[in-house]
Amino acid sequence: MGVRLPRSPEAVAAMLGIMSTGAAYVPIDPADPPERTGHVIATAGIEVIVTTDAPSPASPPMPSVSALTLPEGCHPVTSPRYGPDTSYLTAPDLTLAGLIPAESAIVIPDLLAPDLYEPDFHDPDGELAAEDDLAAYTVFTSGSTGAPKGAVMTHAALVNLLHWHERVRPGGGRLRTAQLCALSFDFAFHEIFSTLCGGGTLVIADDETRHSPFALAGFLRDERIERVFAPVTLLEHLARAVTEVPDDFSGLRLREVVTTGEQLRITRPLRDLFRRLPGARLHNHYGATEFQDATTSAVTPIGRPIDGVQVHVVDEHLAEVAPGAVGELCVAGAGLARGYLRQPDLTAGKFVPNPFGPGRLYAPVIWPGAAPTVSLSTWAGRTPSSRRTAYGSRRARSRPGSSGIP
């Protein structure tokens, strides 16, 4: 199902509700241009979209899509399974029959059925899937290197990420956390799920606030925000705003600042910001849509793999290169997507058999005629640093050592 909602509690509820049925959702940003929205809908084969209002003449073309509107026309539904007073789902008139075309292949569920929450053990391509390999959501890439592709992320990958969050930053999920990222940006899953699963409070900033560094700094101060996930560019603008008028933002309570999206550089404004935040820590996440957004975590350059993830710097034969040599950065393990939704040929070209262990290896560039070969060297003890901007090409140099903020 598609979720085309503004960043809001209703959007989060829709995401959780869809996943709780065993289905997967595709977040669609209402601000996306019609061309991207149409591409996402067509590529994912979406037939039902949860949205705030019915399509209008100004809406993107969605000829075969039915809209489930929130909150108009919805009311609480109760079930004997959870008790007569337990509201666990909302739906118009207890049925989806009026929203799904008669010729659709979608099976209309009985919203009060006792087995409603039993998951469907089939992946989006119709193949039988193991329970821990069930799809949770599909997030589409930016399209900067071609048409946007839908990376299918599993419940197991999400759970692995959340366990890692709690292990490396115990209690971080219990902090008051700002929700700033677009729901179709993979960093939003860190914000939302680590907070909800950790027992914290998620505070959603409106769009006007998150697009103004000064308004955002005031929001973080007034809402007593303790943890923020912010792309590098936004964090830099925030740091400049705070350092320009420090007296206005002396009440900031930030304890955890997590960034991603492009190469992190420790600038003077960032140093000044953290001097004003005694005890606050800066974490740099590196990744891509195809393997979560925190494959590695450190301040600079890109750190080390998170739990359950393996990283290899390889040559044109998929053999690991020696320390100091330049190669392609490839990823395997628990955080890897299952592939691209309804694009088996593209999936086969990028998610290849892993020559270093079980499962598959995400290899963003496969050279013609490459044959998987295994090197005796291992990645342990190395920290790949970017030859160019790591987020642009994932071309990397393997070298020993690690680094951190001074």
C-alpha positions as MATLAB code, in Angstrom:
seq = 'MGVRLPRSPEAVAAMLGIMSTGAAYVPIDPADPPERTGHVIATAGIEVIVTTDAPSPASPPMPSVSALTLPEGCHPVTSPRYGPDTSYLTAPDLTLAGLIPAESAIVIPDLLAPDLYEPDFHDPDGELAAEDDLAAYTVFTSGSTGAPKGAVMTHAALVNLLHWHERVRPGGGRLRTAQLCALSFDFAFHEIFSTLCGGGTLVIADDETRHSPFALAGFLRDERIERVFAPVTLLEHLARAVTEVPDDFSGLRLREVVTTGEQLRITRPLRDLFRRLPGARLHNHYGATEFQDATTSAVTPIGRPIDGVQVHVVDEHLAEVAPGAVGELCVAGAGLARGYLRQPDLTAGKFVPNPFGPGRLYAPVIWPGAAPTVSLSTWAGRTPSSRRTAYGSRRARSRPGSSGIP';
ca = [
       0.000    0.000    0.000;
       1.087    3.555   -0.594;
       1.221    6.125    2.199;
       0.953    9.622    0.734;
       0.496   11.743    3.847;
       2.144   14.821    5.305;
       4.565   14.193    8.138;
       2.077   13.719   10.973;
       0.889   11.316   13.692;
      -1.644   10.002   11.164;
       1.173    9.078    8.782;
       3.038    7.197   11.499;
      -0.175    5.397   12.483;
      -0.768    4.397    8.863;
       2.744    3.001    8.563;
       2.390    0.954   11.753;
      -1.102   -0.206   10.856;
      -0.061   -1.500    7.449;
       2.974   -3.336    8.813;
       0.930   -4.890   11.630;
      -1.217   -6.698    9.060;
       1.832   -8.346    7.503;
       1.724   -6.013    4.500;
       4.423   -3.575    3.395;
       4.032    0.121    2.665;
       5.598    2.570    0.229;
       6.021    6.151    1.537;
       5.223    8.819   -1.066;
       6.079   12.433   -0.318;
       3.119   14.750   -1.131;
       5.703   17.333   -2.226;
       7.137   15.064   -4.919;
       6.603   16.131   -8.534;
       3.846   14.264  -10.393;
       6.363   12.440  -12.573;
       8.081   10.826   -9.583;
       4.789   10.012   -7.861;
       3.467    8.355  -10.992;
       6.689    6.399  -11.447;
       6.619    5.131   -7.842;
       2.972    4.060   -8.088;
       3.462    2.290  -11.418;
       6.732    0.607  -10.464;
       5.442   -0.618   -7.103;
       2.082   -1.691   -8.529;
       0.217    0.272   -5.864;
      -3.578    0.027   -6.050;
      -4.563    1.610   -2.705;
      -3.067    4.768   -1.216;
      -3.656    6.108    2.286;
      -3.969    9.864    1.940;
      -5.584   12.895    3.546;
      -7.922   13.802    0.750;
      -9.398   12.379   -2.403;
      -7.528   13.058   -5.657;
      -8.209   16.483   -7.146;
      -7.481   17.914  -10.607;
      -4.188   19.197   -9.194;
      -3.175   15.776   -7.846;
      -0.674   13.572   -9.687;
      -2.300   11.206  -12.196;
      -3.284    7.981  -10.444;
      -5.653    6.289  -12.906;
      -5.802    2.845  -11.281;
      -5.350    3.827   -7.652;
      -8.037    3.995   -4.982;
      -7.712    6.394   -2.057;
      -8.280    5.510    1.585;
      -8.742    8.951    3.111;
      -7.856    9.875    6.665;
      -9.382   10.911    8.939;
     -12.692   11.760    7.228;
     -15.045    8.808    6.988;
     -13.082    6.740    9.481;
     -14.098    5.623   12.925;
     -12.718    3.204   15.548;
     -13.275   -0.509   15.008;
     -13.275   -2.956   17.889;
     -12.735   -6.692   17.996;
     -13.616   -9.460   20.475;
     -10.020  -10.574   20.154;
      -8.850   -7.470   22.015;
     -11.961   -6.666   24.025;
     -15.093   -4.670   23.183;
     -13.566   -1.359   24.174;
     -10.222   -1.807   22.443;
      -9.814    0.369   19.396;
      -7.144   -1.139   17.196;
      -7.971   -0.053   13.649;
      -9.904    2.582   11.777;
     -11.746    2.072    8.526;
     -14.734    3.532    6.708;
     -17.855    1.417    7.198;
     -15.760   -1.618    8.229;
     -14.906   -2.464    4.626;
     -12.478   -1.662    1.877;
     -14.798   -2.992   -0.811;
     -15.747    0.483   -2.027;
     -12.108    1.505   -2.352;
     -10.653   -1.402   -4.309;
     -11.632   -1.922   -7.963;
     -13.673   -5.055   -8.608;
     -11.158   -6.241  -11.207;
      -8.247   -5.845   -8.800;
      -6.326   -8.896   -7.670;
      -6.224   -7.542   -4.116;
      -8.071   -9.698   -1.606;
     -10.411   -7.531    0.454;
      -9.832   -8.421    4.117;
     -12.439   -8.875    6.808;
     -11.342   -6.072    9.117;
     -12.727   -7.899   12.142;
     -11.273  -11.315   11.296;
      -9.415  -12.862   14.242;
      -6.420  -13.694   12.048;
      -6.151  -10.215   10.570;
      -2.660   -9.759   11.928;
      -1.279  -13.077   10.728;
       1.387  -12.123    8.174;
       1.372  -13.115    4.531;
       4.499  -15.193    3.985;
       4.976  -14.124    0.374;
       7.370  -11.476   -0.791;
       6.290   -8.642   -3.127;
       7.246  -10.749   -6.156;
       4.972  -13.613   -5.076;
       7.709  -15.966   -3.876;
       7.419  -17.732   -0.540;
       9.448  -15.843    2.056;
      10.840  -16.787    5.429;
       9.205  -14.985    8.338;
      12.284  -12.886    9.125;
      12.575  -11.984    5.433;
       9.115  -10.422    5.187;
       9.020   -6.985    3.608;
       8.285   -4.104    6.003;
       8.465   -1.204    3.566;
       9.865   -0.174    0.209;
      11.702    3.122   -0.099;
      12.557    4.538   -3.499;
      15.976    5.933   -4.324;
      16.401    9.572   -5.281;
      16.877    8.791   -8.949;
      20.149   10.717   -9.116;
      21.748    7.834  -11.047;
      18.729    6.945  -13.182;
      15.063    6.163  -12.634;
      14.112    5.803   -8.938;
      14.289    2.189   -7.754;
      12.281    0.684   -4.894;
      14.543   -1.030   -2.331;
      12.570   -3.621   -0.351;
      13.581   -3.574    3.322;
      12.668   -6.406    5.669;
      11.491   -6.599    9.261;
      14.745   -8.417   10.092;
      16.866   -5.556    8.723;
      14.843   -3.012   10.701;
      15.069   -5.048   13.927;
      18.827   -5.454   13.460;
      19.162   -1.683   13.055;
      17.089   -0.965   16.161;
      19.055   -3.427   18.311;
      22.260   -1.776   17.142;
      20.905    1.679   18.018;
      20.191    0.533   21.574;
      23.498   -1.296   22.007;
      25.763    1.562   20.916;
      23.660    4.370   22.430;
      21.769    2.830   25.368;
      18.686    4.824   26.252;
      18.865    6.973   23.116;
      15.450    5.751   22.024;
      13.912    7.142   25.230;
      14.992   10.702   24.469;
      12.702   13.408   23.093;
      13.423   13.124   19.382;
      12.612   15.555   16.591;
      11.015   14.183   13.418;
      12.446   16.284   10.587;
      13.055   14.027    7.599;
      10.646   13.398    4.751;
       8.924   10.049    5.272;
      10.264    8.841    1.926;
      13.860    9.510    3.044;
      15.416    6.430    4.632;
      16.771    8.411    7.607;
      13.160    8.909    8.751;
      13.017    5.242    9.767;
      15.797    5.869   12.286;
      13.901    8.829   13.733;
      10.538    7.115   13.967;
      11.146    3.473   14.802;
      14.105    3.856   17.163;
      12.054    6.368   19.173;
       8.777    4.453   19.251;
      10.449    1.107   19.973;
      12.701    2.709   22.583;
       9.834    4.272   24.520;
      10.713    7.854   23.666;
       8.695   10.843   22.481;
       8.606   11.775   18.797;
       7.997   15.492   18.202;
       7.072   16.361   14.617;
       8.267   19.714   13.279;
       6.128   21.359   10.612;
       7.593   21.967    7.168;
       8.028   25.703    7.650;
      10.057   25.091   10.795;
      12.320   22.400    9.385;
      13.158   24.521    6.333;
      14.311   27.522    8.408;
      17.481   27.026   10.478;
      16.518   29.768   12.948;
      12.975   28.455   13.359;
      14.345   24.938   13.750;
      16.762   26.038   16.478;
      13.841   27.683   18.305;
      11.765   24.517   17.898;
      14.551   22.345   19.344;
      14.852   24.742   22.294;
      11.135   25.197   22.996;
      10.241   21.504   22.598;
      13.179   20.447   24.793;
      14.489   18.153   22.050;
      17.285   15.851   23.193;
      17.983   13.897   20.002;
      17.968   14.955   16.365;
      18.628   13.181   13.066;
      19.658   15.715   10.422;
      21.301   15.510    6.995;
      24.740   17.105    6.879;
      23.610   20.248    5.039;
      20.744   20.896    7.461;
      23.038   20.338   10.451;
      25.557   22.842    9.058;
      22.828   25.482    8.564;
      21.515   24.813   12.086;
      25.002   25.218   13.556;
      25.473   28.549   11.765;
      22.103   29.821   13.027;
      22.881   28.909   16.635;
      26.359   30.444   16.554;
      25.087   33.677   14.953;
      22.673   34.423   17.812;
      23.908   32.221   20.675;
      21.947   34.046   23.371;
      18.641   33.160   21.677;
      19.382   29.449   21.750;
      21.163   29.026   25.068;
      18.459   26.633   26.264;
      19.210   23.836   23.791;
      19.201   20.395   25.443;
      20.583   18.261   22.615;
      22.398   15.135   23.758;
      22.530   13.054   20.567;
      23.007   14.485   17.057;
      23.028   11.986   14.180;
      23.839   13.002   10.632;
      24.007   11.428    7.173;
      23.422   12.164    3.490;
      26.822   13.356    2.302;
      30.424   13.602    3.401;
      30.716   15.135    6.865;
      33.269   17.864    7.414;
      33.903   19.228   10.886;
      33.556   22.962   10.225;
      34.043   25.867   12.598;
      30.261   26.345   13.108;
      29.901   22.659   14.019;
      32.725   22.894   16.528;
      31.192   26.040   18.011;
      27.793   24.360   18.251;
      29.111   21.404   20.209;
      31.126   23.643   22.514;
      27.749   25.101   23.521;
      26.308   21.606   24.063;
      28.357   20.050   26.871;
      27.930   16.294   26.872;
      26.322   16.150   23.402;
      27.676   13.596   20.944;
      27.851   13.729   17.153;
      27.386   10.515   15.163;
      28.012   10.203   11.433;
      26.028    7.523    9.574;
      27.048    6.267    6.165;
      24.894    4.163    3.890;
      22.537    4.006    0.972;
      18.904    3.172    0.375;
      19.864   -0.388   -0.580;
      21.437   -1.209    2.789;
      19.835    1.016    5.407;
      21.366    4.358    6.205;
      23.751    3.304    8.952;
      25.993    0.673    7.478;
      28.847    2.319    9.343;
      28.960    4.781   12.221;
      31.725    7.126   13.297;
      32.431   10.809   13.004;
      34.796   10.797   10.022;
      35.501    9.450    7.470;
      32.806    6.736    7.475;
      33.578    4.463   10.420;
      32.959    0.733   10.776;
      30.085   -1.650    9.996;
      27.140   -1.843   12.353;
      26.213   -5.151   13.976;
      25.402   -7.917   11.518;
      26.782   -6.039    8.498;
      29.915   -6.874    6.524;
      31.751   -4.416    4.284;
      34.283   -5.340    1.585;
      36.468   -3.167   -0.631;
      36.906   -5.231   -3.801;
      38.545   -5.176   -7.218;
      37.004   -5.954  -10.605;
      36.983   -9.682   -9.750;
      35.121   -9.157   -6.445;
      38.311  -10.021   -4.569;
      39.187   -7.871   -1.555;
      41.960   -5.393   -2.185;
      45.007   -4.913   -0.001;
      45.113   -2.084    2.561;
      45.876    1.170    0.781;
      44.455    0.032   -2.548;
      41.416    1.611   -4.186;
      38.352   -0.505   -4.894;
      34.572   -0.642   -4.898;
      32.738   -0.597   -1.558;
      30.323   -3.556   -1.311;
      27.991   -4.524    1.525;
      26.456   -7.755    2.834;
      24.629   -8.920    5.932;
      21.565   -8.123    7.988;
      20.952   -4.581    6.759;
      20.757   -5.444    3.082;
      17.576   -4.893    1.078;
      15.997   -7.922   -0.585;
      16.377   -6.203   -3.930;
      14.426   -3.797   -6.126;
      10.665   -4.148   -6.134;
       9.362   -5.817   -9.313;
      12.714   -5.352  -11.060;
      14.311   -8.837  -11.011;
      16.902   -8.126  -13.709;
      18.161   -5.021  -11.954;
      18.161   -6.895   -8.640;
      20.226   -9.727  -10.114;
      22.752   -7.218  -11.439;
      23.296   -5.383   -8.146;
      22.578   -8.016   -5.465;
      24.964  -10.819   -6.389;
      25.936  -14.105   -4.674;
      28.232  -13.251   -1.781;
      31.708  -14.728   -2.361;
      32.655  -14.029    1.265;
      29.831  -15.829    3.068;
      26.116  -16.599    3.031;
      23.467  -14.444    1.417;
      23.986  -11.744   -1.155;
      26.414   -8.902   -1.686;
      25.324   -5.441   -2.790;
      27.816   -4.478   -5.473;
      26.918   -1.080   -6.961;
      29.307   -1.605   -9.892;
      29.873   -5.022  -11.476;
      32.552   -5.114  -14.143;
      31.845   -7.085  -17.350;
      33.081  -10.657  -17.082;
      33.766  -10.421  -13.345;
      33.962  -13.812  -11.658;
      33.540  -14.009   -7.869;
      36.828  -14.945   -6.175;
      37.626  -14.891   -2.489;
      40.696  -13.183   -1.073;
      42.296  -14.398    2.143;
      42.347  -10.830    3.432;
      39.532   -9.576    5.658;
      37.980   -6.191    6.233;
      38.453   -6.381   10.007;
      40.650   -3.618   11.335;
      40.278   -1.389    8.302;
      38.344    1.799    7.868;
      37.560    2.696    4.246;
      37.822    6.399    3.622;
      36.422    8.172    0.640;
      38.605    8.664   -2.412;
      35.990   11.086   -3.637;
      32.780   11.956   -1.821;
      31.737    8.559   -0.492;
      28.067    9.203   -1.097;
      28.652    9.899   -4.757;
      30.415    6.809   -6.041;
      31.179    4.447   -3.157;
      34.637    4.131   -4.696;
      36.832    3.664   -1.643;
      40.398    3.253   -0.432;
      41.097    0.537    2.115;
      43.449    1.581    4.880;
      44.113    0.652    8.511;
      43.145    2.737   11.487;
      40.134    4.675   12.679;
      39.273    8.251   13.399;
      37.101   10.404   15.605;
      36.302   13.960   16.437;
      39.165   15.731   18.276;
];
